[in-house]
Amino acid sequence: MITTSIVNVTSYTGLELLRLLSQHPEFSVVSVTARSNAGKTLAEVFPQLQGSSFATLSITEEPEQSELAFVCLPHAAAAASAIQLLQRGTKVVDLSADFRLRDAAQYSTWYNKHTHPAPALLETAIYGLCERYRSRMEGASLVANPGCYATAAILALIPALASETIGRDIIIDAKSGASGAGRSPTQGTHYSDMNEDVSAYSVTGHRHLAEIVQELEAATRDAGNPFDDGLRITFIPHLMPMTRGILATCYADLRRDTTRPIATTDEAIALYKEFYAGEPFIRIVDEPPHTKWTYGSNLCLIYPMVDTRTGRLLVIACLDNLVKGAAGQALQNANRLFGLPETTGLPLMALYP
């Protein structure tokens, strides 16, 4: 068994990791931390864990020695924890934003002007999107788990950009459930405020935009067809009155000056199925997906279609922000780090209703 720690287990992603790891045949949770609940058992903090194998596990302030650690702390605090863990020889999957951006100056720009505490690690950290970087993960020590919005948007658009199907102007309209904001309550996430309401936020620039641009521009370079002036992306997130789920609708003009022009929805679906052939957690669907279709699973559902009236490609992607958008993807990455099948311990079927 591979000994495993969860740093900040009382976060939504920490608790979701516990749920997934309870079914994992190779990872054994030996240490969980949460400073505000140190000294208590997991069952005392989360009564739903009574009777589970984790029930009597004591919460500590600092993680014990283990082979693997999932870090579920906010940015800046996560980097400090990851540095200590790496120095002890622990492999780290970081669920914060601290190692997602390769440019330390970009990190400072998007994350409250923080100076990155370990810029040298940005060069060795692997961006944890298996569908793009799985070959780089084996033997790595640090994986930066992607953001939930970024995961949906990147997976939705990479096939079209890599095949030169669309132009540089892209609009991403995304909706998320309230769990994406974390457990700490705010006025905007109180039930009375968000129920029966939909609102846009971070309209001048959401933090996930930086990694969306970084990864989509990298995909165009890797495919040998970068745009001279880069991509021009507008990304607007919205808060929905639901617990889980992300639905991202992406719009871009179709290109005609390309070796593989797309004119119909059937052609778009065929392109996407070819691109993602063999991917265990990607499903190309024949109708617009619902967030409920991914609830509790590690799937990302993608529906590409051509709007023949406007000459645009529309791509709709949805996933569970706490699973494929966070804890599930982290476990998928950890499986890869230790040479296990990526699907180990991860659910393919969604919960319904």
C-alpha positions as CSV (number, residue, x, y, z in Angstrom):
1,M,0.0,0.0,0.0
2,I,1.2,3.5,-0.8
3,T,1.0,5.7,2.3
4,T,-1.0,8.9,1.7
5,S,-1.7,12.2,3.4
6,I,-4.4,14.8,2.9
7,V,-3.4,18.3,3.9
8,N,-6.5,20.4,4.9
9,V,-8.9,17.5,4.9
10,T,-11.8,19.6,6.0
11,S,-12.0,21.4,2.7
12,Y,-14.6,20.2,0.1
13,T,-11.8,18.7,-2.0
14,G,-10.2,17.1,1.0
15,L,-13.4,15.3,2.0
16,E,-14.1,14.3,-1.6
17,L,-10.6,12.8,-1.7
18,L,-11.5,10.7,1.4
19,R,-14.6,9.5,-0.4
20,L,-12.6,8.4,-3.5
21,L,-9.7,7.0,-1.5
22,S,-12.0,4.8,0.6
23,Q,-12.4,2.7,-2.6
24,H,-8.8,2.8,-3.7
25,P,-6.9,-0.5,-3.6
26,E,-3.4,0.9,-3.5
27,F,-3.5,4.2,-1.6
28,S,-3.8,4.1,2.2
29,V,-4.6,7.3,4.1
30,V,-2.3,7.5,7.1
31,S,-2.4,11.2,7.9
32,V,-4.9,14.1,7.6
33,T,-4.5,17.7,8.7
34,A,-6.7,20.6,9.6
35,R,-5.3,23.1,12.1
36,S,-8.7,24.3,13.4
37,N,-9.8,20.7,14.2
38,A,-6.4,19.2,15.3
39,G,-6.8,16.6,18.0
40,K,-10.2,15.4,16.9
41,T,-11.0,12.3,14.9
42,L,-12.5,12.4,11.4
43,A,-15.8,11.0,12.7
44,E,-16.0,13.8,15.3
45,V,-15.8,16.4,12.6
46,F,-17.7,14.5,9.9
47,P,-20.3,12.2,11.5
48,Q,-21.1,10.7,8.1
49,L,-17.7,8.9,8.4
50,Q,-18.8,6.9,11.4
51,G,-18.2,3.2,10.7
52,S,-15.7,3.9,7.9
53,S,-12.1,2.9,7.9
54,F,-11.2,6.6,8.4
55,A,-13.5,7.2,11.4
56,T,-10.8,7.0,14.2
57,L,-8.0,8.7,12.2
58,S,-6.8,11.7,14.2
59,I,-6.5,15.1,12.6
60,T,-3.2,16.7,13.1
61,E,-1.7,20.2,12.5
62,E,1.1,18.9,10.3
63,P,1.2,15.9,8.0
64,E,3.1,12.8,9.0
65,Q,5.6,11.1,6.7
66,S,4.0,9.5,3.7
67,E,4.9,8.6,0.1
68,L,2.1,10.8,-1.4
69,A,0.4,13.9,-0.3
70,F,-2.6,15.8,-1.6
71,V,-2.4,19.5,-0.7
72,C,-5.8,21.2,-0.4
73,L,-4.7,24.5,1.0
74,P,-5.4,28.0,-0.5
75,H,-2.8,29.5,-2.8
76,A,0.5,30.7,-1.1
77,A,-0.1,28.4,1.9
78,A,-0.2,25.4,-0.4
79,A,3.3,26.3,-1.8
80,A,4.8,26.5,1.6
81,S,3.4,23.1,2.5
82,A,4.4,21.5,-0.8
83,I,8.0,22.7,-0.4
84,Q,8.3,21.0,3.0
85,L,6.8,17.8,1.7
86,L,9.0,17.6,-1.3
87,Q,12.1,18.1,0.9
88,R,11.0,15.0,2.8
89,G,10.8,13.0,-0.4
90,T,7.0,13.0,-0.6
91,K,5.3,13.1,-4.0
92,V,2.9,16.0,-4.1
93,V,-0.4,16.6,-6.0
94,D,-1.2,20.3,-5.3
95,L,-4.8,21.2,-5.7
96,S,-4.2,25.0,-5.3
97,A,-3.1,27.3,-8.1
98,D,0.5,27.7,-6.8
99,F,2.2,25.6,-9.5
100,R,-0.2,25.9,-12.4
101,L,1.4,28.9,-14.1
102,R,4.8,28.6,-15.5
103,D,5.6,32.3,-15.2
104,A,6.2,33.6,-11.7
105,A,5.3,37.1,-12.9
106,Q,1.9,35.8,-14.1
107,Y,1.3,34.2,-10.8
108,S,2.0,37.5,-9.0
109,T,-0.4,39.3,-11.4
110,W,-3.3,37.0,-10.9
111,Y,-2.9,36.0,-7.2
112,N,-3.0,39.1,-5.1
113,K,0.5,40.3,-6.1
114,H,2.0,37.4,-4.1
115,T,5.7,36.8,-4.8
116,H,6.0,33.1,-5.6
117,P,7.8,31.3,-2.8
118,A,9.4,28.7,-5.0
119,P,9.7,29.9,-8.6
120,A,12.3,27.2,-9.4
121,L,9.6,24.6,-8.9
122,L,7.5,26.1,-11.6
123,E,10.0,24.7,-14.1
124,T,9.6,21.1,-12.9
125,A,6.0,21.0,-11.8
126,I,3.8,19.1,-14.3
127,Y,0.4,20.6,-15.2
128,G,-1.9,17.8,-14.1
129,L,-4.1,17.3,-17.2
130,C,-3.5,13.6,-18.1
131,E,-5.1,14.1,-21.5
132,R,-2.2,16.4,-22.3
133,Y,0.8,15.6,-20.2
134,R,0.5,12.0,-19.0
135,S,3.8,11.0,-20.5
136,R,5.6,13.6,-18.3
137,M,4.1,12.5,-15.0
138,E,5.8,9.2,-14.4
139,G,8.8,9.9,-12.2
140,A,7.7,13.4,-11.4
141,S,7.5,14.7,-7.8
142,L,5.1,17.6,-8.1
143,V,1.8,17.8,-10.0
144,A,-0.2,21.0,-10.3
145,N,-3.9,20.0,-10.4
146,P,-5.7,22.2,-12.9
147,G,-8.5,24.5,-12.0
148,C,-12.1,23.3,-12.4
149,Y,-13.1,25.9,-15.0
150,A,-9.8,25.5,-16.8
151,T,-10.2,21.8,-17.1
152,A,-13.6,22.1,-18.8
153,A,-12.5,24.9,-21.1
154,I,-9.2,23.4,-22.1
155,L,-10.7,19.9,-22.8
156,A,-13.4,21.6,-24.8
157,L,-11.1,23.6,-27.0
158,I,-7.9,21.7,-27.5
159,P,-9.1,19.5,-30.4
160,A,-10.4,22.4,-32.4
161,L,-7.2,24.5,-31.9
162,A,-4.8,21.6,-32.5
163,S,-6.6,20.8,-35.8
164,E,-6.7,24.5,-36.9
165,T,-10.5,24.3,-37.0
166,I,-11.1,27.6,-35.2
167,G,-9.7,31.1,-35.1
168,R,-8.0,33.0,-32.3
169,D,-11.2,34.8,-31.0
170,I,-12.9,32.6,-28.4
171,I,-15.7,33.2,-25.9
172,I,-16.1,30.9,-22.9
173,D,-19.4,31.2,-20.9
174,A,-19.2,28.9,-17.8
175,K,-21.5,28.1,-14.9
176,S,-20.6,26.5,-11.6
177,G,-22.2,25.2,-8.5
178,A,-21.5,26.8,-5.1
179,S,-19.1,24.2,-3.9
180,G,-16.5,25.7,-6.2
181,A,-16.3,28.6,-3.8
182,G,-15.1,26.4,-1.0
183,R,-16.5,25.8,2.5
184,S,-15.9,29.2,4.0
185,P,-19.2,31.0,3.8
186,T,-19.6,34.3,2.0
187,Q,-22.6,36.5,1.4
188,G,-22.8,35.4,-2.2
189,T,-22.9,31.7,-1.3
190,H,-25.5,31.8,1.5
191,Y,-28.6,29.9,0.6
192,S,-30.9,32.9,0.8
193,D,-28.7,34.9,-1.5
194,M,-27.9,32.4,-4.2
195,N,-31.1,30.4,-4.3
196,E,-33.4,31.4,-7.2
197,D,-30.5,33.5,-8.6
198,V,-27.8,33.4,-11.3
199,S,-25.0,35.8,-11.3
200,A,-21.8,36.5,-13.3
201,Y,-18.6,37.3,-11.3
202,S,-15.0,38.1,-11.9
203,V,-16.1,39.7,-15.2
204,T,-12.9,41.7,-15.5
205,G,-10.7,38.6,-15.3
206,H,-11.1,35.3,-13.4
207,R,-7.9,33.7,-12.2
208,H,-8.5,30.5,-14.2
209,L,-8.2,32.6,-17.4
210,A,-4.4,32.7,-17.0
211,E,-4.1,28.9,-17.1
212,I,-6.7,28.6,-19.9
213,V,-4.7,30.9,-22.1
214,Q,-1.4,29.3,-21.1
215,E,-2.5,25.8,-21.9
216,L,-4.5,26.5,-25.1
217,E,-1.6,28.6,-26.6
218,A,0.8,25.7,-25.7
219,A,-1.5,23.3,-27.5
220,T,-1.4,25.5,-30.7
221,R,2.4,25.7,-30.5
222,D,2.7,21.9,-30.0
223,A,0.5,21.3,-33.0
224,G,2.8,23.6,-35.1
225,N,0.1,26.3,-35.8
226,P,0.4,29.1,-33.2
227,F,-1.3,32.4,-33.9
228,D,1.1,35.3,-34.4
229,D,-0.7,37.4,-31.9
230,G,-1.8,34.6,-29.6
231,L,-5.3,33.8,-28.6
232,R,-7.9,36.4,-27.7
233,I,-10.2,34.7,-25.1
234,T,-13.1,36.2,-23.1
235,F,-14.1,34.1,-20.1
236,I,-17.1,34.9,-17.9
237,P,-18.0,32.5,-15.0
238,H,-21.4,32.4,-13.4
239,L,-22.6,31.1,-10.0
240,M,-25.6,28.7,-10.2
241,P,-27.9,27.7,-7.3
242,M,-26.7,24.1,-7.3
243,T,-24.1,22.2,-5.2
244,R,-21.9,20.6,-7.9
245,G,-21.2,20.9,-11.6
246,I,-19.6,23.0,-14.3
247,L,-21.1,23.7,-17.7
248,A,-18.8,25.6,-20.1
249,T,-20.2,26.7,-23.5
250,C,-17.4,27.8,-25.9
251,Y,-17.8,29.8,-29.1
252,A,-15.3,30.4,-31.9
253,D,-15.4,31.2,-35.6
254,L,-14.7,28.3,-37.9
255,R,-11.6,28.7,-40.2
256,R,-11.7,28.0,-43.9
257,D,-8.0,28.5,-44.5
258,T,-7.1,25.2,-43.1
259,T,-6.4,21.6,-44.2
260,R,-9.3,20.2,-42.3
261,P,-12.3,22.6,-42.5
262,I,-15.4,21.6,-40.5
263,A,-18.8,22.4,-42.0
264,T,-21.3,20.2,-40.1
265,T,-21.9,18.9,-36.6
266,D,-21.3,15.4,-37.6
267,E,-17.8,16.4,-38.9
268,A,-17.1,18.2,-35.6
269,I,-18.2,15.2,-33.5
270,A,-16.0,12.9,-35.7
271,L,-13.0,15.2,-35.1
272,Y,-13.5,15.2,-31.4
273,K,-14.0,11.4,-31.2
274,E,-10.8,10.9,-33.1
275,F,-8.8,13.3,-30.9
276,Y,-10.0,11.7,-27.7
277,A,-10.0,8.1,-28.8
278,G,-9.0,5.9,-25.9
279,E,-9.3,8.6,-23.2
280,P,-11.0,6.8,-20.2
281,F,-12.7,9.9,-18.8
282,I,-13.7,11.8,-21.9
283,R,-17.1,11.2,-23.6
284,I,-18.1,12.8,-26.8
285,V,-21.9,13.0,-26.7
286,D,-24.5,13.5,-29.4
287,E,-26.6,16.1,-27.5
288,P,-26.0,18.9,-25.1
289,P,-24.9,17.4,-21.8
290,H,-26.4,18.2,-18.4
291,T,-24.3,18.7,-15.2
292,K,-26.3,15.9,-13.6
293,W,-24.9,13.5,-16.0
294,T,-21.4,13.9,-14.4
295,Y,-22.5,14.2,-10.7
296,G,-20.1,12.3,-8.6
297,S,-18.1,10.8,-11.5
298,N,-14.7,11.6,-13.0
299,L,-16.1,12.1,-16.5
300,C,-16.0,15.1,-18.8
301,L,-18.8,15.2,-21.3
302,I,-18.2,17.2,-24.5
303,Y,-20.7,18.1,-27.2
304,P,-19.3,19.9,-30.3
305,M,-21.7,21.4,-32.8
306,V,-21.6,23.7,-35.9
307,D,-23.8,26.7,-36.1
308,T,-24.1,26.8,-39.9
309,R,-26.0,30.1,-39.8
310,T,-23.1,32.0,-38.2
311,G,-20.2,29.8,-39.2
312,R,-19.2,29.1,-35.6
313,L,-18.2,26.1,-33.7
314,L,-19.9,25.7,-30.3
315,V,-18.5,23.3,-27.8
316,I,-20.3,22.4,-24.6
317,A,-18.4,20.6,-21.8
318,C,-19.5,19.6,-18.4
319,L,-18.0,17.9,-15.4
320,D,-18.3,17.6,-11.6
321,N,-16.2,20.5,-10.2
322,L,-15.3,18.4,-7.1
323,V,-14.3,15.3,-9.1
324,K,-12.8,15.7,-12.6
325,G,-12.5,19.4,-11.6
326,A,-10.6,18.7,-8.4
327,A,-10.3,15.6,-6.3
328,G,-11.0,13.0,-9.0
329,Q,-8.4,14.6,-11.3
330,A,-6.0,14.7,-8.4
331,L,-6.4,11.0,-7.9
332,Q,-6.1,10.3,-11.6
333,N,-2.8,12.2,-11.5
334,A,-1.6,10.3,-8.4
335,N,-2.4,7.0,-10.2
336,R,-0.1,8.2,-13.0
337,L,2.7,9.3,-10.6
338,F,2.9,5.8,-9.2
339,G,2.4,3.9,-12.5
340,L,-1.1,2.7,-11.7
341,P,-3.9,2.6,-14.3
342,E,-5.5,6.0,-14.4
343,T,-9.0,4.7,-13.7
344,T,-8.0,3.0,-10.4
345,G,-10.5,3.9,-7.7
346,L,-12.3,6.5,-9.9
347,P,-16.0,6.3,-10.6
348,L,-17.3,6.3,-14.2
349,M,-21.0,6.3,-13.4
350,A,-22.7,9.4,-12.1
351,L,-25.2,9.6,-9.3
352,Y,-28.8,10.0,-10.3
353,P,-31.1,11.7,-9.5
